[in-house]
Amino acid sequence: PTYADEGLLWERMMPLLSAKNIEAVGPCGVIEHDDQYTEENVDLSIFLPVEPGTRVEEPLEIVELPERDCMVAHVQGPCSQFVEAHDLIGGRMASENLAPRNDGTIASHAFNLYIATIDEVSEEELVSEVYQPLR
């Protein structure tokens, strides 16, 4: 329903991965499918990188994303700072005359990587990166 409810997705996905002995090979994260911040009915996809050749069954899927240039904001502290990170990215892109990637693919959506997660550190010590793919 909201960005704060992202944990519900993780609660559904992690047991499915565990049952198949699938582990992350890098930082996990979330893809934001909405073009702008919305209060409710958000459209998110969570992800974790896996070994090449990994196979999954529905409702999971393997998505391969291309390498792409992105504007990145480093966030240390609670996820509530993501809105400010997106605003800073938008301001920097405007000042540098950069445009977001806008090709209608999943590769054009903003995403977050969770470098240090809440199961590893306190909320104040969380480390994340907010990415906006560029044209």
N, C-alpha and C positions, 0 to 999 in steps of 0.2 A: 504493500500500500504506500509506503513512504521510503525515503532513503534509509532512515533509521531501522527499517525492517529487513534490511539486506541479510541479516543473520538468519532469517527464516530460510533463505535460499541455501546458505551454507549447511544448515541443519538437515536439509533434504539431500544435498549432494554428497557430503562427506561419507555417510554410511554406504552409499552406492559405490564410491571409489574404494573404500576400505574393503568391501566384500569382494572386489576384484583385484586387491593388492596393488592398486594404482596410486603412485605417490608423485607429488610435485617435484619438478627438477629445477625450479626457480620460484621467484615471487609470484604469488597469486594476486588476483585483483577483480575488478568489476568494469564492465563496459556500460556506458550510459547511452541508451538509445534515444532519449528525448533530446531535442535540439537546444532546449534551455531548461533552467531550473523549474521544477514544478512541485507543488506542495504535496500532491497525492496522486495515486495511480501511476507511479513511476514505472518506467520500462528499463529494467536492468538485466544483464547477464553476468554471472560470476564465472571466473575461469581460473585454471591453474595450468602451467605448462607441463607437458608430459613427454616421456621418451618418444622419439620417432618410432612409428610402427605400432603405437598403442592403439588398441581397438576397444570401443565402448558400445554399449547398447542403450537404446532410448530409455529414459528421457535425456541421457547424456549425448553429447556429440563432439566430434573433433572438428575444430575450426582452425585452418591455417591462415595466418595473417601475414601480409607482405611486410618487408622492411619499409619504413617510411619516416620522413622527417617530422618531428613533433616539437612544439613548444612545451616545456616542462616546468612545473612548479614543484619544488621540494617542500614537503610539509612535515614539520615535527610537532607532534601533539595531537589532540583529538580530531576526529574526522569532521567535526563541525567547522573546521577551517577550510574545507574543500570549496565552499562557496566563494570565500575570499580568494583562494588559489585560482579558481576559474576567472574571477574578476581581474586579477593581476595578469593572467595570461591574455585575456581579452584586451586589456589596456596596452600591454607590451606589443601584441600583434598589431594593434591599430597604430601605435607609434612607429613601428617598423614597416608599416604598409604590407603586412602579411595577411594572407587569407586562409581560413580553415579548408581542409580537404572537404570536398562536397560532391563526391561521386556516387552517392547512394549506396555504397557498400558498407559492410560492417567495419572495414578498415578506416572509414572516415569518422567514426564515432569517438568521442572523448573516452578515456579510460584512466583508471587509477591502478597503480601497483602498490601492494602492501609490503614494504621492505621489512619492518619489524611489526609484528601483529600483537593484538591484545592478549593472546595466549603466551606471548614471550616477554612482554614488558607492560608497564603501567600505561594508562591512557595518555599521560603527559609525555611519555617516552616513545609513543608510536612514531613510526617513520613511514611516510607514504610519498608517492610521486603522482602528480596529476598531469596527464598528457592530453594535448590537443593536436591531432594530426594536421599537418599543413599541406596546402596545395602545392 
